[in-house]
Amino acid sequence: MARQPRFTVPGYPHHVIQRGNNRQAVFADDEDRRIWLELLRAHARAHQVAVHGYVLMDNHVHLLLTPATQDGLPRTMQAIGRLYVRGFNRRHGRSGTLWEGRYRSTLIESERYLLACMAYIDLNPVRAGMVAAPGDYPWSSHAHYAGLRHDPALTAHPLYWALGNTPFAREQAYARLVQGAAGSKAQSELGAAVHSRSALGGESFIADLQKRTSQRLVPGRAGRPRAGGKC
């Protein structure tokens, strides 16, 4: 049976996760991480995909992306996956697969969840016990938005620009937002949505998206049959 295509909508933010096969490490060292980020920059630009956030963990990556075209996101992820594995295997003297199948992607409603999703991505290393604060982790987009360094791969979403009238005001507001996000309801909702490949937003947002596809975009309610199973 053919695999069900992912539901991608141009102009909407998508929370993307890709894991290593059997949860194995996909980065052996910092050079691997630099190579992966260079591929992200190059192919996101080539396929008109805005990168709002990222974190490179040991065995998976999280991304927040807005594609301008229908096929921009899948083409970006396919190119990165193929070229990175080829270089990784050559560099480390190995062969075979690296990723756990295809990436997972979920659409999110910007007004409710975009900034929360950026915080979710930033807080991954903290939740994993790797660092005490997101600013201590060098392989995420947090430092860019908190004013600690400039990252040319990133495109700030209008909701980030709305946090303040000056760069300093935005950076301080964003740092406070991330600090206050840990343990919030939105954080647990974002985690559940990306792992189940469910769209995340209000009723009108989901209803509008559902008109565009026959795929079920949210889990069925209790007492009703559910489409597919939990990932």
SULCORDA-V852570 format. One record per residue. RES is the residue in one letter. BURIAL is I if it has 24 or more other C-alpha atoms within 12 Angstrom, else O. D_CENTER is the distance of its C-alpha to the mean C-alpha in Angstrom with 1 decimal. Layout:
res: (RES,RES)
burial: (BURIAL,BURIAL)
d_center: (D_CENTER,D_CENTER)
This chain:
res: (M,A,R,Q,P,R,F,T,V,P,G,Y,P,H,H,V,I,Q,R,G,N,N,R,Q,A,V,F,A,D,D,E,D,R,R,I,W,L,E,L,L,R,A,H,A,R,A,H,Q,V,A,V,H,G,Y,V,L,M,D,N,H,V,H,L,L,L,T,P,A,T,Q,D,G,L,P,R,T,M,Q,A,I,G,R,L,Y,V,R,G,F,N,R,R,H,G,R,S,G,T,L,W,E,G,R,Y,R,S,T,L,I,E,S,E,R,Y,L,L,A,C,M,A,Y,I,D,L,N,P,V,R,A,G,M,V,A,A,P,G,D,Y,P,W,S,S,H,A,H,Y,A,G,L,R,H,D,P,A,L,T,A,H,P,L,Y,W,A,L,G,N,T,P,F,A,R,E,Q,A,Y,A,R,L,V,Q,G,A,A,G,S,K,A,Q,S,E,L,G,A,A,V,H,S,R,S,A,L,G,G,E,S,F,I,A,D,L,Q,K,R,T,S,Q,R,L,V,P,G,R,A,G,R,P,R,A,G,G,K,C)
burial: (O,O,O,O,O,I,I,I,I,O,O,I,I,I,I,I,I,I,I,I,O,O,O,O,I,I,I,O,O,O,O,I,I,O,I,I,I,O,I,I,I,I,I,I,I,O,I,I,I,I,I,I,I,I,I,I,I,I,I,I,I,I,I,I,I,I,I,I,O,O,I,I,I,I,I,I,I,I,O,I,I,I,O,I,I,O,I,I,O,O,O,O,O,O,O,O,O,I,I,I,O,I,I,I,I,I,I,I,I,I,O,O,I,I,I,I,I,I,I,I,I,I,I,I,I,I,O,O,O,O,O,O,I,I,I,O,I,I,I,I,I,I,I,I,I,I,O,O,O,O,I,O,I,I,I,I,I,O,I,I,O,O,I,O,O,O,O,O,O,I,I,I,I,I,I,O,I,I,I,O,I,I,O,O,O,I,I,O,I,I,I,O,I,I,I,I,I,I,I,I,I,O,O,O,O,I,O,O,I,O,O,O,O,O,O,I,I,I,I,O,O,O,O,O,O,O,O,O,O,O,O)
d_center: (27.9,25.3,21.7,20.4,18.3,14.8,15.1,13.7,15.1,15.6,15.2,12.8,9.2,6.8,4.0,3.7,5.4,8.6,11.6,14.9,17.9,19.7,17.2,18.9,17.8,16.1,17.1,20.8,21.1,19.9,21.1,18.7,15.8,17.5,17.9,14.3,13.4,16.4,15.4,12.0,14.3,16.9,15.4,13.0,16.3,18.4,16.6,16.1,12.4,11.6,8.9,8.6,6.7,6.0,7.9,10.1,11.9,15.0,14.1,10.4,7.2,3.8,2.2,3.7,6.6,10.1,12.4,16.1,17.4,17.3,16.8,14.8,11.4,13.1,15.4,12.9,11.3,14.9,16.4,14.2,14.7,18.4,19.3,17.5,19.3,22.5,22.5,21.5,24.2,26.7,26.0,26.3,29.0,27.3,26.8,24.9,21.4,18.6,15.6,15.8,16.3,13.8,10.0,9.1,7.8,8.9,10.3,10.8,13.9,13.6,16.7,16.1,12.5,10.7,12.2,11.9,8.1,8.4,11.0,9.3,7.0,10.4,12.4,11.2,14.0,16.4,16.0,16.5,19.7,18.9,19.7,21.4,19.3,15.9,18.1,19.6,16.6,16.7,13.5,11.0,11.0,13.1,16.3,16.0,15.7,18.3,20.7,21.0,20.2,19.3,16.4,17.3,13.9,12.6,13.6,14.3,14.0,17.5,16.8,16.3,19.5,21.2,21.0,24.1,26.7,26.5,24.0,25.3,25.1,21.5,20.6,22.7,21.4,17.8,18.9,20.9,18.1,15.9,19.1,20.0,16.8,17.3,18.7,18.4,18.4,15.2,13.4,14.9,14.3,10.5,10.8,13.4,11.8,8.8,11.5,14.0,12.1,13.8,13.4,13.5,16.2,19.9,22.5,23.2,19.6,19.4,22.9,22.3,19.4,21.6,24.4,22.4,22.0,24.0,21.1,20.9,17.7,18.4,20.4,24.1,26.1,28.6,31.6,30.0,28.9,25.2,23.8,22.6,21.8,19.2,16.8)
